[in-house]
Amino acid sequence: MCLPRRGRGSKNPGLTDFQSRNGSGASPSSLKSSKLSKSTCSTISNDSQKSLIDAPLIPGFVVTKNRSVIVWHFPYHISQSRLAGRETPSSACSIICVSLAEIIFRNGIKMPTWENEIFIDNDSKDIISSKKKEKYLLPSRIYFAMINAMIDGNHICDPVIEKQKSDLFNIPTALEMTKNQMAEVAFVTSKDNIGNAFLLVYSAIKSVIKHELTSSWNQLFFLLLLVERCVLIIYQKETDTIVVLDSHTHKEIGAMVILGSVKNLAYFCEYFLIRLFPEACHLKPYQLKFEMSLIHFRGSIHEKDCPLNIDEIQQNNLIAAIPRSLRNQIFSQMEKYMREHAKTILPKITTKQQICKKKKVKINN
Protein backbone atom coordinates (compact mmCIF):
# COMPACT_ATOMS: atom_id res chain seq x y z
CA MET A 1 0.00 0.00 0.00
CA CYS A 2 1.07 3.56 -0.58
CA LEU A 3 0.64 6.56 1.67
CA PRO A 4 0.23 10.17 0.49
CA ARG A 5 3.24 12.20 1.59
CA ARG A 6 1.06 14.65 3.46
CA GLY A 7 0.12 11.72 5.69
CA ARG A 8 3.73 11.64 6.85
CA GLY A 9 3.70 15.24 7.93
CA SER A 10 5.20 16.77 4.83
CA LYS A 11 5.53 20.52 5.19
CA ASN A 12 5.03 21.10 1.49
CA PRO A 13 1.88 19.52 0.03
CA GLY A 14 2.63 21.05 -3.34
CA LEU A 15 5.25 20.17 -5.94
CA THR A 16 8.70 18.95 -5.01
CA ASP A 17 11.82 17.25 -6.33
CA PHE A 18 14.54 14.95 -5.08
CA GLN A 19 17.53 16.55 -6.70
CA SER A 20 19.63 16.29 -3.54
CA ARG A 21 19.10 12.55 -3.11
CA ASN A 22 21.17 10.55 -5.56
CA GLY A 23 21.65 7.08 -4.16
CA SER A 24 24.23 4.63 -5.32
CA GLY A 25 24.13 0.88 -4.99
CA ALA A 26 23.71 -2.39 -6.76
CA SER A 27 22.73 -2.46 -10.39
CA PRO A 28 18.95 -2.74 -10.72
CA SER A 29 17.15 -5.58 -12.45
CA SER A 30 17.14 -5.59 -16.21
CA LEU A 31 15.65 -7.91 -18.76
CA LYS A 32 18.00 -10.33 -20.46
CA SER A 33 16.24 -11.54 -23.60
CA SER A 34 13.25 -13.51 -22.33
CA LYS A 35 14.70 -14.57 -18.99
CA LEU A 36 14.41 -13.20 -15.50
CA SER A 37 17.40 -11.19 -14.30
CA LYS A 38 19.97 -12.81 -12.03
CA SER A 39 19.27 -10.39 -9.20
CA THR A 40 15.59 -11.20 -9.41
CA CYS A 41 16.06 -14.97 -9.56
CA SER A 42 18.25 -14.88 -6.48
CA THR A 43 15.26 -13.87 -4.37
CA ILE A 44 12.98 -16.83 -5.15
CA SER A 45 13.15 -20.61 -5.06
CA ASN A 46 14.22 -22.76 -8.01
CA ASP A 47 10.71 -24.21 -8.37
CA SER A 48 9.20 -20.74 -8.55
CA GLN A 49 11.81 -19.66 -11.09
CA LYS A 50 10.88 -22.51 -13.41
CA SER A 51 7.21 -21.55 -13.29
CA LEU A 52 7.96 -17.94 -14.26
CA ILE A 53 10.68 -18.24 -16.91
CA ASP A 54 8.22 -19.27 -19.65
CA ALA A 55 5.85 -16.39 -20.30
CA PRO A 56 2.21 -17.49 -20.37
CA LEU A 57 0.11 -16.53 -23.36
CA ILE A 58 -2.00 -13.66 -22.02
CA PRO A 59 -4.69 -12.67 -24.55
CA GLY A 60 -5.99 -9.13 -24.76
CA PHE A 61 -9.68 -8.29 -24.56
CA VAL A 62 -11.09 -5.33 -26.45
CA VAL A 63 -13.55 -3.28 -24.42
CA THR A 64 -16.86 -3.50 -26.28
CA LYS A 65 -17.91 0.09 -25.68
CA ASN A 66 -15.89 2.52 -27.79
CA ARG A 67 -13.41 -0.27 -28.71
CA SER A 68 -10.51 2.09 -27.99
CA VAL A 69 -9.16 0.18 -24.99
CA ILE A 70 -7.57 -3.27 -24.75
CA VAL A 71 -7.06 -5.14 -21.46
CA TRP A 72 -4.79 -7.98 -20.36
CA HIS A 73 -5.63 -10.01 -17.25
CA PHE A 74 -2.74 -11.88 -15.64
CA PRO A 75 -3.43 -15.28 -14.05
CA TYR A 76 -4.50 -15.08 -10.40
CA HIS A 77 -1.11 -16.23 -9.09
CA ILE A 78 0.78 -13.49 -10.97
CA SER A 79 0.37 -10.43 -8.79
CA GLN A 80 2.45 -8.73 -6.13
CA SER A 81 0.71 -10.66 -3.32
CA ARG A 82 0.65 -14.10 -5.00
CA LEU A 83 3.78 -14.29 -7.12
CA ALA A 84 6.20 -17.17 -6.52
CA GLY A 85 3.92 -18.85 -3.99
CA ARG A 86 3.68 -15.82 -1.73
CA GLU A 87 1.06 -16.22 1.00
CA THR A 88 1.16 -12.82 2.70
CA PRO A 89 -0.23 -9.56 1.24
CA SER A 90 2.33 -7.28 -0.37
CA SER A 91 2.52 -3.56 0.37
CA ALA A 92 5.21 -2.85 -2.20
CA CYS A 93 3.08 -1.29 -4.96
CA SER A 94 4.86 2.08 -5.00
CA ILE A 95 8.29 0.41 -4.99
CA ILE A 96 7.18 -1.98 -7.73
CA CYS A 97 5.95 0.91 -9.89
CA VAL A 98 9.25 2.77 -9.58
CA SER A 99 11.23 -0.40 -10.35
CA LEU A 100 8.98 -1.15 -13.32
CA ALA A 101 9.48 2.34 -14.76
CA GLU A 102 13.25 1.91 -14.51
CA ILE A 103 13.19 -1.53 -16.15
CA ILE A 104 11.03 -0.28 -19.02
CA PHE A 105 13.24 2.77 -19.53
CA ARG A 106 16.56 0.90 -19.41
CA ASN A 107 15.38 -1.79 -21.81
CA GLY A 108 13.68 0.57 -24.25
CA ILE A 109 10.44 -1.40 -24.12
CA LYS A 110 7.89 -0.09 -26.59
CA MET A 111 4.26 -0.41 -25.62
CA PRO A 112 1.96 -1.99 -28.23
CA THR A 113 -0.68 0.12 -29.93
CA TRP A 114 -4.38 -0.47 -30.46
CA GLU A 115 -6.15 1.85 -32.85
CA ASN A 116 -8.75 1.48 -35.59
CA GLU A 117 -9.17 -2.24 -34.87
CA ILE A 118 -5.46 -2.88 -35.50
CA PHE A 119 -3.08 -4.21 -32.84
CA ILE A 120 0.64 -3.57 -33.31
CA ASP A 121 3.41 -5.08 -31.20
CA ASN A 122 5.94 -2.30 -31.70
CA ASP A 123 8.84 -4.40 -30.41
CA SER A 124 8.32 -7.36 -32.74
CA LYS A 125 6.63 -5.32 -35.52
CA ASP A 126 3.71 -7.77 -35.58
CA ILE A 127 0.51 -6.26 -36.96
CA ILE A 128 -2.82 -7.95 -36.30
CA SER A 129 -6.16 -6.78 -37.69
CA SER A 130 -9.33 -7.48 -35.73
CA LYS A 131 -10.71 -9.11 -38.89
CA LYS A 132 -8.28 -12.02 -38.42
CA LYS A 133 -9.96 -12.88 -35.10
CA GLU A 134 -6.61 -13.63 -33.50
CA LYS A 135 -5.68 -13.16 -29.87
CA TYR A 136 -3.88 -9.92 -29.08
CA LEU A 137 -1.17 -11.47 -26.89
CA LEU A 138 0.63 -9.35 -24.32
CA PRO A 139 4.26 -8.90 -25.47
CA SER A 140 6.56 -11.10 -23.39
CA ARG A 141 8.91 -8.20 -22.58
CA ILE A 142 6.11 -6.46 -20.69
CA TYR A 143 5.33 -9.68 -18.83
CA PHE A 144 8.96 -10.16 -17.76
CA ALA A 145 9.31 -6.49 -16.82
CA MET A 146 6.36 -6.81 -14.45
CA ILE A 147 7.66 -10.09 -13.01
CA ASN A 148 11.08 -8.53 -12.36
CA ALA A 149 9.58 -5.44 -10.77
CA MET A 150 7.18 -7.37 -8.52
CA ILE A 151 9.83 -9.71 -7.15
CA ASP A 152 12.43 -6.99 -6.71
CA GLY A 153 9.86 -4.69 -5.12
CA ASN A 154 8.80 -7.32 -2.60
CA HIS A 155 12.45 -8.17 -1.93
CA ILE A 156 13.14 -4.53 -1.05
CA CYS A 157 9.91 -3.99 0.87
CA ASP A 158 9.58 -7.08 3.08
CA PRO A 159 12.64 -6.55 5.32
CA VAL A 160 11.61 -2.94 5.94
CA ILE A 161 8.08 -3.92 6.98
CA GLU A 162 9.49 -6.38 9.49
CA LYS A 163 11.34 -3.54 11.22
CA GLN A 164 8.56 -0.94 11.27
CA LYS A 165 4.97 -0.94 12.45
CA SER A 166 3.46 0.61 9.33
CA ASP A 167 3.28 -1.16 5.96
CA LEU A 168 2.61 2.07 4.05
CA PHE A 169 5.22 3.72 1.84
CA ASN A 170 4.89 7.12 0.22
CA ILE A 171 6.36 7.92 -3.18
CA PRO A 172 9.48 9.77 -1.91
CA THR A 173 10.31 6.74 0.23
CA ALA A 174 9.81 4.40 -2.74
CA LEU A 175 12.21 6.49 -4.82
CA GLU A 176 14.84 6.37 -2.07
CA MET A 177 14.44 2.63 -1.52
CA THR A 178 15.12 2.01 -5.22
CA LYS A 179 18.41 3.95 -5.02
CA ASN A 180 16.98 7.08 -6.65
CA GLN A 181 17.46 5.66 -10.13
CA MET A 182 14.20 7.42 -10.92
CA ALA A 183 13.57 10.94 -9.63
CA GLU A 184 10.52 13.13 -9.27
CA VAL A 185 10.03 16.16 -11.49
CA ALA A 186 6.81 17.32 -9.85
CA PHE A 187 3.72 16.06 -8.08
CA VAL A 188 0.20 17.19 -7.37
CA THR A 189 -2.37 16.31 -4.70
CA SER A 190 -6.06 17.07 -4.28
CA LYS A 191 -6.27 20.00 -1.90
CA ASP A 192 -9.85 21.08 -2.42
CA ASN A 193 -13.22 19.39 -2.65
CA ILE A 194 -13.30 19.83 -6.43
CA GLY A 195 -14.18 17.26 -9.09
CA ASN A 196 -13.93 13.50 -8.68
CA ALA A 197 -11.46 10.68 -9.34
CA PHE A 198 -11.91 10.89 -13.10
CA LEU A 199 -11.51 14.66 -13.39
CA LEU A 200 -8.43 14.67 -11.16
CA VAL A 201 -6.65 11.90 -13.08
CA TYR A 202 -7.73 13.03 -16.56
CA SER A 203 -6.80 16.68 -16.03
CA ALA A 204 -3.45 15.85 -14.40
CA ILE A 205 -2.32 13.63 -17.28
CA LYS A 206 -3.51 16.05 -19.95
CA SER A 207 -1.89 19.01 -18.20
CA VAL A 208 1.53 17.34 -18.31
CA ILE A 209 1.21 16.03 -21.88
CA LYS A 210 0.19 19.46 -23.18
CA HIS A 211 2.63 21.58 -21.17
CA GLU A 212 5.53 23.18 -23.04
CA LEU A 213 8.11 21.94 -20.52
CA THR A 214 7.25 18.30 -21.21
CA SER A 215 5.61 18.42 -24.64
CA SER A 216 8.89 17.41 -26.31
CA TRP A 217 9.46 14.39 -24.07
CA ASN A 218 9.09 11.12 -25.97
CA GLN A 219 8.12 9.17 -22.88
CA LEU A 220 6.35 10.15 -19.66
CA PHE A 221 6.17 8.08 -16.48
CA PHE A 222 3.41 8.82 -13.96
CA LEU A 223 2.91 7.33 -10.51
CA LEU A 224 -0.79 7.49 -9.63
CA LEU A 225 -1.81 7.07 -6.02
CA LEU A 226 -5.48 6.53 -5.15
CA VAL A 227 -7.00 5.04 -1.98
CA GLU A 228 -3.52 3.96 -0.83
CA ARG A 229 -2.75 1.96 -4.00
CA CYS A 230 -0.16 2.93 -6.59
CA VAL A 231 -0.10 2.15 -10.33
CA LEU A 232 2.28 3.12 -13.13
CA ILE A 233 1.03 5.07 -16.15
CA ILE A 234 3.23 5.43 -19.24
CA TYR A 235 2.72 7.70 -22.23
CA GLN A 236 4.82 7.11 -25.36
CA LYS A 237 4.55 10.03 -27.74
CA GLU A 238 5.75 8.35 -30.95
CA THR A 239 2.72 6.05 -31.03
CA ASP A 240 0.37 8.23 -28.94
CA THR A 241 -0.03 5.23 -26.63
CA ILE A 242 -0.97 5.38 -22.97
CA VAL A 243 -0.94 2.36 -20.68
CA VAL A 244 -1.55 1.66 -17.00
CA LEU A 245 0.24 -1.25 -15.32
CA ASP A 246 -1.16 -2.53 -12.03
CA SER A 247 0.56 -5.27 -10.02
CA HIS A 248 -2.26 -5.81 -7.51
CA THR A 249 -4.60 -8.79 -7.27
CA HIS A 250 -8.12 -8.05 -8.58
CA LYS A 251 -10.55 -10.55 -7.06
CA GLU A 252 -10.25 -13.66 -9.24
CA ILE A 253 -7.48 -12.30 -11.51
CA GLY A 254 -3.92 -11.13 -10.99
CA ALA A 255 -2.09 -8.08 -12.29
CA MET A 256 -3.61 -6.04 -15.11
CA VAL A 257 -2.41 -4.01 -18.08
CA ILE A 258 -4.81 -1.57 -19.75
CA LEU A 259 -3.84 0.18 -22.97
CA GLY A 260 -5.38 2.95 -25.02
CA SER A 261 -4.62 6.10 -26.97
CA VAL A 262 -4.38 9.70 -25.84
CA LYS A 263 -6.87 10.50 -28.60
CA ASN A 264 -9.39 8.71 -26.38
CA LEU A 265 -7.87 9.80 -23.06
CA ALA A 266 -11.20 10.56 -21.40
CA TYR A 267 -12.63 7.10 -21.97
CA PHE A 268 -9.31 5.45 -21.12
CA CYS A 269 -9.21 7.18 -17.72
CA GLU A 270 -12.87 6.47 -17.03
CA TYR A 271 -12.46 2.78 -17.85
CA PHE A 272 -9.28 2.04 -15.92
CA LEU A 273 -10.52 3.87 -12.84
CA ILE A 274 -13.69 1.77 -12.76
CA ARG A 275 -11.70 -1.45 -13.27
CA LEU A 276 -8.77 -0.77 -10.95
CA PHE A 277 -10.26 1.59 -8.36
CA PRO A 278 -14.01 0.76 -8.24
CA GLU A 279 -14.39 2.07 -4.70
CA ALA A 280 -13.06 5.48 -5.76
CA CYS A 281 -16.11 6.26 -7.92
CA HIS A 282 -18.25 7.22 -4.91
CA LEU A 283 -15.60 9.02 -2.85
CA LYS A 284 -15.15 12.74 -2.46
CA PRO A 285 -11.80 14.26 -3.52
CA TYR A 286 -10.43 14.54 0.01
CA GLN A 287 -11.26 10.86 0.61
CA LEU A 288 -9.40 9.65 -2.48
CA LYS A 289 -5.93 10.39 -1.10
CA PHE A 290 -5.10 11.33 -4.68
CA GLU A 291 -1.54 12.03 -5.68
CA MET A 292 0.16 11.97 -9.06
CA SER A 293 3.91 12.22 -9.65
CA LEU A 294 5.81 12.74 -12.87
CA ILE A 295 9.12 10.87 -12.62
CA HIS A 296 12.12 10.57 -14.92
CA PHE A 297 15.26 8.44 -15.15
CA ARG A 298 18.32 9.91 -13.45
CA GLY A 299 20.59 6.89 -12.95
CA SER A 300 23.68 5.79 -14.84
CA ILE A 301 23.36 3.97 -18.14
CA HIS A 302 24.86 0.48 -18.09
CA GLU A 303 26.55 -1.29 -20.97
CA LYS A 304 23.57 -3.55 -21.69
CA ASP A 305 20.95 -0.80 -21.45
CA CYS A 306 19.14 0.25 -24.62
CA PRO A 307 16.79 3.16 -23.83
CA LEU A 308 14.52 4.44 -26.57
CA ASN A 309 16.18 7.85 -26.61
CA ILE A 310 19.40 8.26 -24.65
CA ASP A 311 19.58 11.97 -25.52
CA GLU A 312 16.38 12.53 -23.57
CA ILE A 313 18.12 11.68 -20.28
CA GLN A 314 20.11 14.91 -20.34
CA GLN A 315 17.06 16.88 -21.43
CA ASN A 316 15.00 15.48 -18.57
CA ASN A 317 17.75 16.21 -16.07
CA LEU A 318 17.92 19.82 -17.22
CA ILE A 319 14.19 20.28 -16.74
CA ALA A 320 14.30 18.56 -13.35
CA ALA A 321 17.03 20.99 -12.31
CA ILE A 322 15.08 24.16 -13.03
CA PRO A 323 13.54 26.07 -10.10
CA ARG A 324 10.64 24.41 -8.40
CA SER A 325 8.39 27.40 -9.04
CA LEU A 326 8.67 26.76 -12.78
CA ARG A 327 8.17 23.03 -12.49
CA ASN A 328 5.00 23.77 -10.57
CA GLN A 329 3.51 24.85 -13.87
CA ILE A 330 3.48 21.29 -15.24
CA PHE A 331 0.18 20.60 -13.48
CA SER A 332 -1.07 24.19 -13.66
CA GLN A 333 -3.75 23.55 -16.30
CA MET A 334 -5.65 20.95 -14.28
CA GLU A 335 -8.49 23.27 -13.30
CA LYS A 336 -8.83 24.43 -16.89
CA TYR A 337 -9.27 20.87 -18.19
CA MET A 338 -11.61 20.06 -15.32
CA ARG A 339 -13.88 22.94 -16.26
CA GLU A 340 -13.79 22.04 -19.95
CA HIS A 341 -14.95 18.47 -19.35
CA ALA A 342 -17.06 18.74 -16.21
CA LYS A 343 -20.32 19.40 -18.09
CA THR A 344 -19.96 16.49 -20.51
CA ILE A 345 -18.05 13.92 -18.46
CA LEU A 346 -19.20 14.50 -14.89
CA PRO A 347 -22.80 13.27 -15.40
CA LYS A 348 -21.48 9.84 -16.52
CA ILE A 349 -19.33 9.54 -13.43
CA THR A 350 -22.20 10.68 -11.22
CA THR A 351 -24.34 7.85 -12.59
CA LYS A 352 -21.61 5.36 -11.76
CA GLN A 353 -21.35 6.86 -8.29
CA GLN A 354 -25.00 6.06 -7.75
CA ILE A 355 -24.51 2.51 -9.03
CA CYS A 356 -21.55 1.99 -6.71
CA LYS A 357 -23.51 3.31 -3.75
CA LYS A 358 -26.37 0.93 -4.48
CA LYS A 359 -23.99 -2.00 -4.71
CA LYS A 360 -22.36 -0.96 -1.48
CA VAL A 361 -25.71 -0.88 0.30
CA LYS A 362 -26.56 -4.37 -0.94
CA ILE A 363 -23.24 -5.72 0.25
CA ASN A 364 -23.60 -4.13 3.68
CA ASN A 365 -27.10 -5.48 4.07
C-alpha positions as CSV (number, residue, x, y, z in Angstrom):
1,M,0.0,0.0,0.0
2,C,1.1,3.6,-0.6
3,L,0.6,6.6,1.7
4,P,0.2,10.2,0.5
5,R,3.2,12.2,1.6
6,R,1.1,14.7,3.5
7,G,0.1,11.7,5.7
8,R,3.7,11.6,6.9
9,G,3.7,15.2,7.9
10,S,5.2,16.8,4.8
11,K,5.5,20.5,5.2
12,N,5.0,21.1,1.5
13,P,1.9,19.5,0.0
14,G,2.6,21.1,-3.3
15,L,5.3,20.2,-5.9
16,T,8.7,19.0,-5.0
17,D,11.8,17.3,-6.3
18,F,14.5,15.0,-5.1
19,Q,17.5,16.5,-6.7
20,S,19.6,16.3,-3.5
21,R,19.1,12.5,-3.1
22,N,21.2,10.6,-5.6
23,G,21.7,7.1,-4.2
24,S,24.2,4.6,-5.3
25,G,24.1,0.9,-5.0
26,A,23.7,-2.4,-6.8
27,S,22.7,-2.5,-10.4
28,P,18.9,-2.7,-10.7
29,S,17.2,-5.6,-12.4
30,S,17.1,-5.6,-16.2
31,L,15.6,-7.9,-18.8
32,K,18.0,-10.3,-20.5
33,S,16.2,-11.5,-23.6
34,S,13.3,-13.5,-22.3
35,K,14.7,-14.6,-19.0
36,L,14.4,-13.2,-15.5
37,S,17.4,-11.2,-14.3
38,K,20.0,-12.8,-12.0
39,S,19.3,-10.4,-9.2
40,T,15.6,-11.2,-9.4
41,C,16.1,-15.0,-9.6
42,S,18.3,-14.9,-6.5
43,T,15.3,-13.9,-4.4
44,I,13.0,-16.8,-5.2
45,S,13.1,-20.6,-5.1
46,N,14.2,-22.8,-8.0
47,D,10.7,-24.2,-8.4
48,S,9.2,-20.7,-8.6
49,Q,11.8,-19.7,-11.1
50,K,10.9,-22.5,-13.4
51,S,7.2,-21.6,-13.3
52,L,8.0,-17.9,-14.3
53,I,10.7,-18.2,-16.9
54,D,8.2,-19.3,-19.6
55,A,5.9,-16.4,-20.3
56,P,2.2,-17.5,-20.4
57,L,0.1,-16.5,-23.4
58,I,-2.0,-13.7,-22.0
59,P,-4.7,-12.7,-24.6
60,G,-6.0,-9.1,-24.8
61,F,-9.7,-8.3,-24.6
62,V,-11.1,-5.3,-26.5
63,V,-13.5,-3.3,-24.4
64,T,-16.9,-3.5,-26.3
65,K,-17.9,0.1,-25.7
66,N,-15.9,2.5,-27.8
67,R,-13.4,-0.3,-28.7
68,S,-10.5,2.1,-28.0
69,V,-9.2,0.2,-25.0
70,I,-7.6,-3.3,-24.8
71,V,-7.1,-5.1,-21.5
72,W,-4.8,-8.0,-20.4
73,H,-5.6,-10.0,-17.2
74,F,-2.7,-11.9,-15.6
75,P,-3.4,-15.3,-14.0
76,Y,-4.5,-15.1,-10.4
77,H,-1.1,-16.2,-9.1
78,I,0.8,-13.5,-11.0
79,S,0.4,-10.4,-8.8
80,Q,2.5,-8.7,-6.1
81,S,0.7,-10.7,-3.3
82,R,0.6,-14.1,-5.0
83,L,3.8,-14.3,-7.1
84,A,6.2,-17.2,-6.5
85,G,3.9,-18.9,-4.0
86,R,3.7,-15.8,-1.7
87,E,1.1,-16.2,1.0
88,T,1.2,-12.8,2.7
89,P,-0.2,-9.6,1.2
90,S,2.3,-7.3,-0.4
91,S,2.5,-3.6,0.4
92,A,5.2,-2.9,-2.2
93,C,3.1,-1.3,-5.0
94,S,4.9,2.1,-5.0
95,I,8.3,0.4,-5.0
96,I,7.2,-2.0,-7.7
97,C,5.9,0.9,-9.9
98,V,9.2,2.8,-9.6
99,S,11.2,-0.4,-10.4
100,L,9.0,-1.1,-13.3
101,A,9.5,2.3,-14.8
102,E,13.2,1.9,-14.5
103,I,13.2,-1.5,-16.1
104,I,11.0,-0.3,-19.0
105,F,13.2,2.8,-19.5
106,R,16.6,0.9,-19.4
107,N,15.4,-1.8,-21.8
108,G,13.7,0.6,-24.2
109,I,10.4,-1.4,-24.1
110,K,7.9,-0.1,-26.6
111,M,4.3,-0.4,-25.6
112,P,2.0,-2.0,-28.2
113,T,-0.7,0.1,-29.9
114,W,-4.4,-0.5,-30.5
115,E,-6.1,1.8,-32.8
116,N,-8.8,1.5,-35.6
117,E,-9.2,-2.2,-34.9
118,I,-5.5,-2.9,-35.5
119,F,-3.1,-4.2,-32.8
120,I,0.6,-3.6,-33.3
121,D,3.4,-5.1,-31.2
122,N,5.9,-2.3,-31.7
123,D,8.8,-4.4,-30.4
124,S,8.3,-7.4,-32.7
125,K,6.6,-5.3,-35.5
126,D,3.7,-7.8,-35.6
127,I,0.5,-6.3,-37.0
128,I,-2.8,-8.0,-36.3
129,S,-6.2,-6.8,-37.7
130,S,-9.3,-7.5,-35.7
131,K,-10.7,-9.1,-38.9
132,K,-8.3,-12.0,-38.4
133,K,-10.0,-12.9,-35.1
134,E,-6.6,-13.6,-33.5
135,K,-5.7,-13.2,-29.9
136,Y,-3.9,-9.9,-29.1
137,L,-1.2,-11.5,-26.9
138,L,0.6,-9.4,-24.3
139,P,4.3,-8.9,-25.5
140,S,6.6,-11.1,-23.4
141,R,8.9,-8.2,-22.6
142,I,6.1,-6.5,-20.7
143,Y,5.3,-9.7,-18.8
144,F,9.0,-10.2,-17.8
145,A,9.3,-6.5,-16.8
146,M,6.4,-6.8,-14.4
147,I,7.7,-10.1,-13.0
148,N,11.1,-8.5,-12.4
149,A,9.6,-5.4,-10.8
150,M,7.2,-7.4,-8.5
151,I,9.8,-9.7,-7.2
152,D,12.4,-7.0,-6.7
153,G,9.9,-4.7,-5.1
154,N,8.8,-7.3,-2.6
155,H,12.5,-8.2,-1.9
156,I,13.1,-4.5,-1.0
157,C,9.9,-4.0,0.9
158,D,9.6,-7.1,3.1
159,P,12.6,-6.5,5.3
160,V,11.6,-2.9,5.9
161,I,8.1,-3.9,7.0
162,E,9.5,-6.4,9.5
163,K,11.3,-3.5,11.2
164,Q,8.6,-0.9,11.3
165,K,5.0,-0.9,12.5
166,S,3.5,0.6,9.3
167,D,3.3,-1.2,6.0
168,L,2.6,2.1,4.1
169,F,5.2,3.7,1.8
170,N,4.9,7.1,0.2
171,I,6.4,7.9,-3.2
172,P,9.5,9.8,-1.9
173,T,10.3,6.7,0.2
174,A,9.8,4.4,-2.7
175,L,12.2,6.5,-4.8
176,E,14.8,6.4,-2.1
177,M,14.4,2.6,-1.5
178,T,15.1,2.0,-5.2
179,K,18.4,3.9,-5.0
180,N,17.0,7.1,-6.6
181,Q,17.5,5.7,-10.1
182,M,14.2,7.4,-10.9
183,A,13.6,10.9,-9.6
184,E,10.5,13.1,-9.3
185,V,10.0,16.2,-11.5
186,A,6.8,17.3,-9.8
187,F,3.7,16.1,-8.1
188,V,0.2,17.2,-7.4
189,T,-2.4,16.3,-4.7
190,S,-6.1,17.1,-4.3
191,K,-6.3,20.0,-1.9
192,D,-9.8,21.1,-2.4
193,N,-13.2,19.4,-2.6
194,I,-13.3,19.8,-6.4
195,G,-14.2,17.3,-9.1
196,N,-13.9,13.5,-8.7
197,A,-11.5,10.7,-9.3
198,F,-11.9,10.9,-13.1
199,L,-11.5,14.7,-13.4
200,L,-8.4,14.7,-11.2
201,V,-6.7,11.9,-13.1
202,Y,-7.7,13.0,-16.6
203,S,-6.8,16.7,-16.0
204,A,-3.4,15.9,-14.4
205,I,-2.3,13.6,-17.3
206,K,-3.5,16.0,-19.9
207,S,-1.9,19.0,-18.2
208,V,1.5,17.3,-18.3
209,I,1.2,16.0,-21.9
210,K,0.2,19.5,-23.2
211,H,2.6,21.6,-21.2
212,E,5.5,23.2,-23.0
213,L,8.1,21.9,-20.5
214,T,7.3,18.3,-21.2
215,S,5.6,18.4,-24.6
216,S,8.9,17.4,-26.3
217,W,9.5,14.4,-24.1
218,N,9.1,11.1,-26.0
219,Q,8.1,9.2,-22.9
220,L,6.4,10.1,-19.7
221,F,6.2,8.1,-16.5
222,F,3.4,8.8,-14.0
223,L,2.9,7.3,-10.5
224,L,-0.8,7.5,-9.6
225,L,-1.8,7.1,-6.0
226,L,-5.5,6.5,-5.1
227,V,-7.0,5.0,-2.0
228,E,-3.5,4.0,-0.8
229,R,-2.7,2.0,-4.0
230,C,-0.2,2.9,-6.6
231,V,-0.1,2.1,-10.3
232,L,2.3,3.1,-13.1
233,I,1.0,5.1,-16.1
234,I,3.2,5.4,-19.2
235,Y,2.7,7.7,-22.2
236,Q,4.8,7.1,-25.4
237,K,4.5,10.0,-27.7
238,E,5.7,8.4,-30.9
239,T,2.7,6.0,-31.0
240,D,0.4,8.2,-28.9
241,T,0.0,5.2,-26.6
242,I,-1.0,5.4,-23.0
243,V,-0.9,2.4,-20.7
244,V,-1.6,1.7,-17.0
245,L,0.2,-1.3,-15.3
246,D,-1.2,-2.5,-12.0
247,S,0.6,-5.3,-10.0
248,H,-2.3,-5.8,-7.5
249,T,-4.6,-8.8,-7.3
250,H,-8.1,-8.1,-8.6
251,K,-10.6,-10.5,-7.1
252,E,-10.2,-13.7,-9.2
253,I,-7.5,-12.3,-11.5
254,G,-3.9,-11.1,-11.0
255,A,-2.1,-8.1,-12.3
256,M,-3.6,-6.0,-15.1
257,V,-2.4,-4.0,-18.1
258,I,-4.8,-1.6,-19.7
259,L,-3.8,0.2,-23.0
260,G,-5.4,2.9,-25.0
261,S,-4.6,6.1,-27.0
262,V,-4.4,9.7,-25.8
263,K,-6.9,10.5,-28.6
264,N,-9.4,8.7,-26.4
265,L,-7.9,9.8,-23.1
266,A,-11.2,10.6,-21.4
267,Y,-12.6,7.1,-22.0
268,F,-9.3,5.4,-21.1
269,C,-9.2,7.2,-17.7
270,E,-12.9,6.5,-17.0
271,Y,-12.5,2.8,-17.9
272,F,-9.3,2.0,-15.9
273,L,-10.5,3.9,-12.8
274,I,-13.7,1.8,-12.8
275,R,-11.7,-1.5,-13.3
276,L,-8.8,-0.8,-11.0
277,F,-10.3,1.6,-8.4
278,P,-14.0,0.8,-8.2
279,E,-14.4,2.1,-4.7
280,A,-13.1,5.5,-5.8
281,C,-16.1,6.3,-7.9
282,H,-18.3,7.2,-4.9
283,L,-15.6,9.0,-2.8
284,K,-15.2,12.7,-2.5
285,P,-11.8,14.3,-3.5
286,Y,-10.4,14.5,0.0
287,Q,-11.3,10.9,0.6
288,L,-9.4,9.7,-2.5
289,K,-5.9,10.4,-1.1
290,F,-5.1,11.3,-4.7
291,E,-1.5,12.0,-5.7
292,M,0.2,12.0,-9.1
293,S,3.9,12.2,-9.7
294,L,5.8,12.7,-12.9
295,I,9.1,10.9,-12.6
296,H,12.1,10.6,-14.9
297,F,15.3,8.4,-15.2
298,R,18.3,9.9,-13.5
299,G,20.6,6.9,-13.0
300,S,23.7,5.8,-14.8
301,I,23.4,4.0,-18.1
302,H,24.9,0.5,-18.1
303,E,26.6,-1.3,-21.0
304,K,23.6,-3.6,-21.7
305,D,21.0,-0.8,-21.4
306,C,19.1,0.3,-24.6
307,P,16.8,3.2,-23.8
308,L,14.5,4.4,-26.6
309,N,16.2,7.9,-26.6
310,I,19.4,8.3,-24.7
311,D,19.6,12.0,-25.5
312,E,16.4,12.5,-23.6
313,I,18.1,11.7,-20.3
314,Q,20.1,14.9,-20.3
315,Q,17.1,16.9,-21.4
316,N,15.0,15.5,-18.6
317,N,17.8,16.2,-16.1
318,L,17.9,19.8,-17.2
319,I,14.2,20.3,-16.7
320,A,14.3,18.6,-13.4
321,A,17.0,21.0,-12.3
322,I,15.1,24.2,-13.0
323,P,13.5,26.1,-10.1
324,R,10.6,24.4,-8.4
325,S,8.4,27.4,-9.0
326,L,8.7,26.8,-12.8
327,R,8.2,23.0,-12.5
328,N,5.0,23.8,-10.6
329,Q,3.5,24.9,-13.9
330,I,3.5,21.3,-15.2
331,F,0.2,20.6,-13.5
332,S,-1.1,24.2,-13.7
333,Q,-3.7,23.6,-16.3
334,M,-5.7,21.0,-14.3
335,E,-8.5,23.3,-13.3
336,K,-8.8,24.4,-16.9
337,Y,-9.3,20.9,-18.2
338,M,-11.6,20.1,-15.3
339,R,-13.9,22.9,-16.3
340,E,-13.8,22.0,-19.9
341,H,-15.0,18.5,-19.4
342,A,-17.1,18.7,-16.2
343,K,-20.3,19.4,-18.1
344,T,-20.0,16.5,-20.5
345,I,-18.0,13.9,-18.5
346,L,-19.2,14.5,-14.9
347,P,-22.8,13.3,-15.4
348,K,-21.5,9.8,-16.5
349,I,-19.3,9.5,-13.4
350,T,-22.2,10.7,-11.2
351,T,-24.3,7.8,-12.6
352,K,-21.6,5.4,-11.8
353,Q,-21.3,6.9,-8.3
354,Q,-25.0,6.1,-7.8
355,I,-24.5,2.5,-9.0
356,C,-21.6,2.0,-6.7
357,K,-23.5,3.3,-3.8
358,K,-26.4,0.9,-4.5
359,K,-24.0,-2.0,-4.7
360,K,-22.4,-1.0,-1.5
361,V,-25.7,-0.9,0.3
362,K,-26.6,-4.4,-0.9
363,I,-23.2,-5.7,0.2
364,N,-23.6,-4.1,3.7
365,N,-27.1,-5.5,4.1
